[in-house]
Structures are given as C-alpha cells and as structure tokens.
Amino acid sequence: MNFTKNLVAATLLATAALSAPAFAADEYNTSNGLTAAGAPLGLHGVDPVAFVDLGNRIDGTAKYTAVHDGVAYYFASQGAMDKFTAHPDAYLPQNGGYCTFGVSVGKKFDGDPQFAAIVDEKLYLFLNEDIFREFQKDEAGTIAKAAANWKKIRSTGAREL
C-alpha cells in the first residue's frame, strides 16, 4: 500500500514538474503576482503591438490577454492581440523586457515602458529617464553590448548579477 502511494506521489510530482513553464530564473521582467490568465504580467500591462506598430504607449486591458512563454501581455484591442499571437517575436520587448542599458553592463534592471525606444522595429526599455539619455548617446553600441550580454545572463537570476 505504501509503495503504491509513493509511486502515485512520485508520478504526480514528476508530471507537475514537466508541465511547469520551461524558463529559467528571471528570463522575463514581470510584475509580481499573477494575472487572471495564471501567468505574471509583462511590459507593465502596456500593449506591445501599439508600441511597435504605432510608436505609442497604450495601456492594455485584461479583457485582451495573451500568454506567451509563461508571460501574460495585455492589449488594447482584439486586433492587437491577434497580431501578437500570430507573430509574438515581432512585438516582444528585447532582453526579456529588462532595461537594455542595464543588460549592456551585465545587470537586469526593471524596464519601464515610460522610457522606451523602437530601433529597427524592435522595442527596447530602460530603467529611467537618465538611463534612457545615456542610451541615446550610443544606441547601436548599447544594443550590441546588450545582445552579447543577454546570451550570457538570460538564465541568471537578477539578484545574482
């Protein structure tokens, strides 16, 4: 009897572990807590499609939620949500939504949608206005450094950097 209970418990534990989202610590910058979709919120609830397509920071709503790679994103309309679900890589913030300047120096700081840039149709976020101004002094260099560092730090917890 105990053997059967242990076998069932081990099977349930293994199934739960395999069904959990398959990303490592802090690969995405998300808000604390979970959305109604059961996933943490990305991009502070701002619609990524409006950001990239319109260059405009528009808050999304929980009514239009899509979950990608274990992160929930809000949209301002059904059309925006449909565009995202069809081509999420075209709209996801770079560097997991962390501050691009921070990633360029090997850190994972919050990426605040109030301080953002669209460069070559890609969305980059920054910690604050001062950091954003530093980015503007060498956009291409900062993006290149961040891309190289992201490969190294993507799966490292923010507190470990």
Accessible surface in RSA format (square Angstrom, percent):
REM  Atomic radii and reference values for relative SASA: ProtOr
REM  Chains: A
REM  Algorithm: Lee & Richards
REM  Probe-radius: 1.40
REM  Slices: 20
REM RES _ NUM      All-atoms   Total-Side   Main-Chain    Non-polar    All polar
REM                ABS   REL    ABS   REL    ABS   REL    ABS   REL    ABS   REL
RES MET A   1   173.59  89.9 129.68  85.8  43.91 104.6 101.87  86.6  71.72  95.0
RES ASN A   2   112.22  77.4 108.91 105.2   3.32   8.0  26.12  62.9  86.11  83.2
RES PHE A   3   154.37  77.2 147.65  91.5   6.72  17.5 150.96  91.5   3.41   9.7
RES THR A   4    79.64  56.6  79.04  80.1   0.59   1.4  53.48  71.8  26.16  39.5
RES LYS A   5   123.93  60.5 116.52  71.5   7.41  17.6  70.40  63.4  53.53  57.0
RES ASN A   6    99.67  68.7  94.71  91.5   4.96  12.0  24.34  58.6  75.33  72.8
RES LEU A   7    99.24  55.3  95.41  68.3   3.82   9.6  98.81  69.4   0.42   1.1
RES VAL A   8    78.47  51.6  76.33  69.1   2.14   5.1  78.43  68.1   0.03   0.1
RES ALA A   9    58.63  53.9  50.29  77.6   8.33  19.0  54.86  77.3   3.77  10.0
RES ALA A  10    58.60  53.9  48.19  74.4  10.42  23.7  54.35  76.5   4.25  11.3
RES THR A  11    76.50  54.4  71.04  72.0   5.45  13.0  61.03  82.0  15.47  23.4
RES LEU A  12   117.16  65.3 113.29  81.1   3.87   9.7 113.60  79.8   3.56   9.6
RES LEU A  13   131.04  73.0 127.12  90.9   3.92   9.9 130.59  91.7   0.45   1.2
RES ALA A  14    52.77  48.5  45.09  69.6   7.68  17.5  52.42  73.8   0.35   0.9
RES THR A  15    80.17  57.0  77.00  78.1   3.17   7.6  61.24  82.3  18.93  28.6
RES ALA A  16    57.77  53.1  47.09  72.7  10.68  24.3  52.09  73.4   5.68  15.0
RES ALA A  17    72.10  66.3  45.63  70.4  26.47  60.2  55.49  78.1  16.61  44.0
RES LEU A  18   156.03  86.9 127.14  91.0  28.89  72.6 129.70  91.1  26.33  70.9
RES SER A  19    89.05  75.2  53.89  71.9  35.16  81.0  45.85  97.6  43.20  60.5
RES ALA A  20    52.87  48.6  37.48  57.8  15.39  35.0  43.75  61.6   9.12  24.2
RES PRO A  21    88.58  64.6  62.08  56.6  26.50  96.3  74.35  61.4  14.23  88.4
RES ALA A  22   105.45  97.0  63.47  97.9  41.98  95.5  75.59 106.4  29.86  79.1
RES PHE A  23    65.94  33.0  40.58  25.1  25.36  66.0  45.49  27.6  20.45  58.5
RES ALA A  24    42.57  39.1  27.93  43.1  14.63  33.3  39.32  55.4   3.25   8.6
RES ALA A  25    57.52  52.9  39.34  60.7  18.18  41.4  51.40  72.4   6.12  16.2
RES ASP A  26    57.53  40.3  46.92  46.7  10.61  25.1   4.74  11.1  52.79  52.6
RES GLU A  27    16.33   9.4  15.86  12.0   0.47   1.1   0.00   0.0  16.33  13.3
RES TYR A  28    30.35  14.2  22.39  12.7   7.97  20.7  15.23  11.4  15.12  18.6
RES ASN A  29    25.01  17.2  18.30  17.7   6.71  16.2   1.82   4.4  23.19  22.4
RES THR A  30    47.30  33.6  21.26  21.5  26.04  62.1   6.34   8.5  40.96  61.9
RES SER A  31    44.09  37.3  31.03  41.4  13.05  30.1  29.44  62.7  14.64  20.5
RES ASN A  32   157.74 108.8 126.17 121.9  31.57  76.0  36.99  89.0 120.75 116.7
RES GLY A  33    53.52  66.0   0.00   N/A  53.52  66.0  39.52 108.5  14.00  31.4
RES LEU A  34   129.94  72.4  92.74  66.3  37.20  93.5  94.68  66.5  35.26  94.9
RES THR A  35    18.02  12.8   5.18   5.3  12.84  30.6  11.91  16.0   6.10   9.2
RES ALA A  36   113.13 104.0  62.84  97.0  50.29 114.4  76.07 107.1  37.06  98.2
RES ALA A  37    56.05  51.5  15.01  23.2  41.03  93.3  28.42  40.0  27.63  73.2
RES GLY A  38    49.86  61.5   0.00   N/A  49.86  61.5  26.81  73.6  23.05  51.6
RES ALA A  39     7.99   7.3   6.93  10.7   1.06   2.4   7.99  11.3   0.00   0.0
RES PRO A  40    31.00  22.6  31.00  28.3   0.00   0.0  31.00  25.6   0.00   0.0
RES LEU A  41    29.73  16.6  29.04  20.8   0.69   1.7  29.04  20.4   0.69   1.9
RES GLY A  42     1.39   1.7   0.00   N/A   1.39   1.7   1.21   3.3   0.18   0.4
RES LEU A  43     6.62   3.7   0.00   0.0   6.62  16.6   2.54   1.8   4.08  11.0
RES HIS A  44    86.89  47.5  63.37  44.0  23.53  60.2  41.47  42.7  45.42  52.9
RES GLY A  45     6.47   8.0   0.00   N/A   6.47   8.0   5.59  15.4   0.88   2.0
RES VAL A  46     1.20   0.8   0.99   0.9   0.20   0.5   0.99   0.9   0.20   0.6
RES ASP A  47     1.02   0.7   1.02   1.0   0.00   0.0   0.00   0.0   1.02   1.0
RES PRO A  48     0.00   0.0   0.00   0.0   0.00   0.0   0.00   0.0   0.00   0.0
RES VAL A  49     6.91   4.5   6.91   6.3   0.00   0.0   6.91   6.0   0.00   0.0
RES ALA A  50     6.28   5.8   3.98   6.1   2.29   5.2   6.22   8.8   0.05   0.1
RES PHE A  51    13.61   6.8  13.61   8.4   0.00   0.0  13.61   8.3   0.00   0.0
RES VAL A  52    23.33  15.4   9.12   8.3  14.21  34.2   9.12   7.9  14.21  38.5
RES ASP A  53    63.82  44.7  30.01  29.9  33.82  80.0  19.33  45.5  44.49  44.4
RES LEU A  54   124.28  69.2  92.59  66.2  31.69  79.7  98.59  69.2  25.69  69.1
RES GLY A  55    56.84  70.1   0.00   N/A  56.84  70.1  21.34  58.6  35.50  79.5
RES ASN A  56    76.06  52.5  73.86  71.4   2.20   5.3   9.13  22.0  66.93  64.7
RES ARG A  57   106.89  44.9  87.14  44.4  19.75  47.0  24.45  33.4  82.44  50.0
RES ILE A  58    59.03  33.6  55.96  41.7   3.07   7.4  59.03  42.5   0.00   0.0
RES ASP A  59    93.73  65.7  77.70  77.3  16.02  37.9  28.94  68.1  64.79  64.6
RES GLY A  60    16.01  19.7   0.00   N/A  16.01  19.7   0.24   0.7  15.77  35.3
RES THR A  61    57.83  41.1  53.27  54.0   4.57  10.9  34.45  46.3  23.38  35.4
RES ALA A  62    58.81  54.1  42.77  66.0  16.04  36.5  43.13  60.7  15.68  41.5
RES LYS A  63   162.13  79.1 125.26  76.9  36.88  87.8  88.22  79.4  73.91  78.7
RES TYR A  64    41.00  19.1  41.00  23.3   0.00   0.0  14.21  10.7  26.79  33.0
RES THR A  65    36.52  26.0  14.04  14.2  22.48  53.6  11.37  15.3  25.15  38.0
RES ALA A  66     8.47   7.8   2.84   4.4   5.62  12.8   8.47  11.9   0.00   0.0
RES VAL A  67    75.19  49.5  41.79  37.8  33.40  80.5  41.79  36.3  33.40  90.6
RES HIS A  68    52.17  28.5  49.36  34.3   2.81   7.2  30.13  31.0  22.04  25.6
RES ASP A  69    65.31  45.7  43.71  43.5  21.60  51.1  18.17  42.8  47.14  47.0
RES GLY A  70    17.22  21.2   0.00   N/A  17.22  21.2   8.97  24.6   8.25  18.5
RES VAL A  71     0.92   0.6   0.92   0.8   0.00   0.0   0.92   0.8   0.00   0.0
RES ALA A  72     0.00   0.0   0.00   0.0   0.00   0.0   0.00   0.0   0.00   0.0
RES TYR A  73     6.23   2.9   6.13   3.5   0.10   0.3   0.50   0.4   5.73   7.1
RES TYR A  74    35.81  16.7  35.72  20.3   0.09   0.2  19.80  14.9  16.01  19.7
RES PHE A  75     0.00   0.0   0.00   0.0   0.00   0.0   0.00   0.0   0.00   0.0
RES ALA A  76    45.22  41.6  22.86  35.3  22.36  50.9  25.16  35.4  20.06  53.1
RES SER A  77    48.73  41.2  47.81  63.8   0.92   2.1  36.89  78.6  11.84  16.6
RES GLN A  78    87.72  49.1  85.69  62.6   2.03   4.8  46.66  99.3  41.05  31.1
RES GLY A  79    42.28  52.1   0.00   N/A  42.28  52.1  35.64  97.8   6.64  14.9
RES ALA A  80    12.81  11.8   9.08  14.0   3.74   8.5  10.55  14.9   2.26   6.0
RES MET A  81    32.63  16.9  32.63  21.6   0.00   0.0  31.67  26.9   0.96   1.3
RES ASP A  82    70.47  49.4  66.44  66.1   4.03   9.5  27.38  64.4  43.09  43.0
RES LYS A  83   102.71  50.1  97.36  59.7   5.36  12.8  66.62  60.0  36.09  38.4
RES PHE A  84     1.74   0.9   1.74   1.1   0.00   0.0   1.74   1.1   0.00   0.0
RES THR A  85    79.74  56.7  54.70  55.5  25.04  59.7  45.08  60.5  34.67  52.4
RES ALA A  86    66.27  60.9  35.10  54.2  31.16  70.9  46.59  65.6  19.68  52.1
RES HIS A  87   121.53  66.4 116.82  81.2   4.71  12.0  76.97  79.3  44.56  51.9
RES PRO A  88    27.38  20.0  27.38  25.0   0.00   0.0  27.38  22.6   0.00   0.0
RES ASP A  89   116.37  81.5  99.18  98.7  17.18  40.6  37.92  89.2  78.45  78.2
RES ALA A  90    53.15  48.9  35.05  54.1  18.09  41.2  47.10  66.3   6.05  16.0
RES TYR A  91    18.89   8.8  18.75  10.7   0.14   0.4   3.52   2.6  15.37  19.0
RES LEU A  92    25.52  14.2  23.76  17.0   1.76   4.4  23.76  16.7   1.76   4.7
RES PRO A  93    11.51   8.4   4.63   4.2   6.88  25.0   4.63   3.8   6.88  42.8
RES GLN A  94    45.43  25.4  42.53  31.1   2.90   6.9   4.94  10.5  40.49  30.7
RES ASN A  95    14.67  10.1   6.82   6.6   7.86  18.9   0.00   0.0  14.67  14.2
RES GLY A  96    12.08  14.9   0.00   N/A  12.08  14.9   5.33  14.6   6.75  15.1
RES GLY A  97     3.95   4.9   0.00   N/A   3.95   4.9   3.56   9.8   0.39   0.9
RES TYR A  98    12.57   5.9  12.56   7.1   0.01   0.0   7.22   5.4   5.34   6.6
RES CYS A  99     0.31   0.2   0.31   0.3   0.00   0.0   0.00   0.0   0.31   0.3
RES THR A 100     0.00   0.0   0.00   0.0   0.00   0.0   0.00   0.0   0.00   0.0
RES PHE A 101    49.91  25.0  49.91  30.9   0.00   0.0  49.91  30.3   0.00   0.0
RES GLY A 102     1.02   1.3   0.00   N/A   1.02   1.3   0.89   2.4   0.13   0.3
RES VAL A 103     0.00   0.0   0.00   0.0   0.00   0.0   0.00   0.0   0.00   0.0
RES SER A 104    10.22   8.6   3.13   4.2   7.09  16.3   0.00   0.0  10.22  14.3
RES VAL A 105    90.83  59.8  63.26  57.3  27.57  66.4  71.46  62.1  19.37  52.5
RES GLY A 106    19.56  24.1   0.00   N/A  19.56  24.1  13.74  37.7   5.82  13.0
RES LYS A 107    78.57  38.3  78.57  48.2   0.00   0.0  46.71  42.0  31.87  33.9
RES LYS A 108    14.27   7.0   0.00   0.0  14.27  34.0   0.00   0.0  14.27  15.2
RES PHE A 109    84.03  42.0  80.95  50.1   3.08   8.0  84.03  50.9   0.00   0.0
RES ASP A 110    59.40  41.6  50.76  50.5   8.65  20.4  28.22  66.4  31.19  31.1
RES GLY A 111     0.15   0.2   0.00   N/A   0.15   0.2   0.00   0.0   0.15   0.3
RES ASP A 112    29.57  20.7  29.57  29.4   0.00   0.0   1.93   4.5  27.64  27.6
RES PRO A 113     3.97   2.9   1.78   1.6   2.19   8.0   1.78   1.5   2.19  13.6
RES GLN A 114   116.80  65.3  89.22  65.2  27.58  65.7  13.66  29.1 103.14  78.2
RES PHE A 115    49.50  24.8  47.25  29.3   2.25   5.8  49.50  30.0   0.00   0.0
RES ALA A 116    24.38  22.4   2.47   3.8  21.91  49.8   2.59   3.6  21.79  57.7
RES ALA A 117    16.51  15.2   9.19  14.2   7.32  16.6  16.51  23.3   0.00   0.0
RES ILE A 118    63.53  36.2  34.47  25.7  29.06  70.0  34.47  24.8  29.06  78.9
RES VAL A 119    31.34  20.6  27.59  25.0   3.75   9.0  31.05  27.0   0.29   0.8
RES ASP A 120   127.62  89.4  99.18  98.7  28.44  67.2  34.78  81.8  92.84  92.6
RES GLU A 121   140.54  80.7 132.22 100.0   8.32  19.8  45.20  87.4  95.34  77.8
RES LYS A 122    99.67  48.6  97.96  60.1   1.72   4.1  45.99  41.4  53.69  57.2
RES LEU A 123     0.82   0.5   0.02   0.0   0.80   2.0   0.02   0.0   0.80   2.2
RES TYR A 124    14.73   6.9  14.69   8.4   0.04   0.1   3.86   2.9  10.88  13.4
RES LEU A 125     0.99   0.6   0.94   0.7   0.05   0.1   0.94   0.7   0.05   0.1
RES PHE A 126     0.00   0.0   0.00   0.0   0.00   0.0   0.00   0.0   0.00   0.0
RES LEU A 127    63.35  35.3  55.45  39.7   7.91  19.9  55.45  38.9   7.91  21.3
RES ASN A 128    57.21  39.5  57.21  55.3   0.00   0.0  24.23  58.3  32.98  31.9
RES GLU A 129    78.94  45.3  77.63  58.7   1.31   3.1  22.63  43.8  56.30  46.0
RES ASP A 130   104.07  72.9  99.65  99.2   4.42  10.5  27.68  65.1  76.40  76.2
RES ILE A 131    38.94  22.2  38.94  29.0   0.00   0.0  38.94  28.0   0.00   0.0
RES PHE A 132    37.72  18.9  37.72  23.4   0.00   0.0  37.72  22.9   0.00   0.0
RES ARG A 133   135.88  57.1 133.61  68.1   2.27   5.4  39.39  53.8  96.48  58.5
RES GLU A 134    72.32  41.5  67.88  51.4   4.44  10.6  19.06  36.9  53.26  43.5
RES PHE A 135     0.09   0.0   0.09   0.1   0.00   0.0   0.09   0.1   0.00   0.0
RES GLN A 136    93.60  52.3  71.11  52.0  22.49  53.6  18.72  39.9  74.88  56.8
RES LYS A 137   156.45  76.3 117.00  71.8  39.45  93.9  87.81  79.0  68.64  73.1
RES ASP A 138    73.88  51.7  68.52  68.2   5.36  12.7  30.36  71.5  43.51  43.4
RES GLU A 139    65.47  37.6  61.16  46.3   4.31  10.3  15.77  30.5  49.70  40.6
RES ALA A 140    80.25  73.8  67.40 104.0  12.85  29.2  73.81 103.9   6.44  17.1
RES GLY A 141    20.47  25.2   0.00   N/A  20.47  25.2  19.10  52.4   1.37   3.1
RES THR A 142     9.33   6.6   7.69   7.8   1.64   3.9   1.30   1.7   8.03  12.1
RES ILE A 143    31.25  17.8  30.56  22.8   0.69   1.7  30.56  22.0   0.69   1.9
RES ALA A 144    61.88  56.9  50.00  77.2  11.88  27.0  56.71  79.9   5.17  13.7
RES LYS A 145   124.35  60.7 119.34  73.2   5.01  11.9  71.73  64.6  52.62  56.1
RES ALA A 146     0.68   0.6   0.68   1.1   0.00   0.0   0.68   1.0   0.00   0.0
RES ALA A 147    52.22  48.0  44.47  68.6   7.75  17.6  50.14  70.6   2.08   5.5
RES ALA A 148    52.47  48.2  45.03  69.5   7.44  16.9  49.15  69.2   3.31   8.8
RES ASN A 149    28.78  19.8  28.78  27.8   0.00   0.0   0.43   1.0  28.36  27.4
RES TRP A 150    29.21  11.7  29.21  14.1   0.00   0.0  23.75  12.7   5.46   8.9
RES LYS A 151   176.18  85.9 142.53  87.5  33.65  80.1  93.79  84.4  82.38  87.8
RES LYS A 152   155.22  75.7 124.16  76.2  31.06  74.0  86.51  77.9  68.70  73.2
RES ILE A 153    16.26   9.3  16.26  12.1   0.00   0.0  16.26  11.7   0.00   0.0
RES ARG A 154    90.19  37.9  89.97  45.9   0.22   0.5  24.54  33.5  65.65  39.8
RES SER A 155    65.38  55.2  47.58  63.5  17.80  41.0  30.91  65.8  34.48  48.3
RES THR A 156    38.62  27.5  35.15  35.6   3.47   8.3  17.46  23.5  21.15  32.0
RES GLY A 157     5.51   6.8   0.00   N/A   5.51   6.8   4.72  13.0   0.78   1.8
RES ALA A 158    33.73  31.0  22.48  34.7  11.24  25.6  22.74  32.0  10.99  29.1
RES ARG A 159   237.80  99.8 202.85 103.4  34.95  83.2  83.68 114.4 154.12  93.4
RES GLU A 160   134.12  77.0  96.16  72.8  37.95  90.4  43.95  85.0  90.16  73.6
RES LEU A 161    54.88  30.6  17.41  12.5  37.47  94.2  33.92  23.8  20.97  56.4
END  Absolute sums over single chains surface
CHAIN  1 A     9177.8       7280.7       1897.1       5301.6       3876.2
END  Absolute sums over all chains
TOTAL          9177.8       7280.7       1897.1       5301.6       3876.2
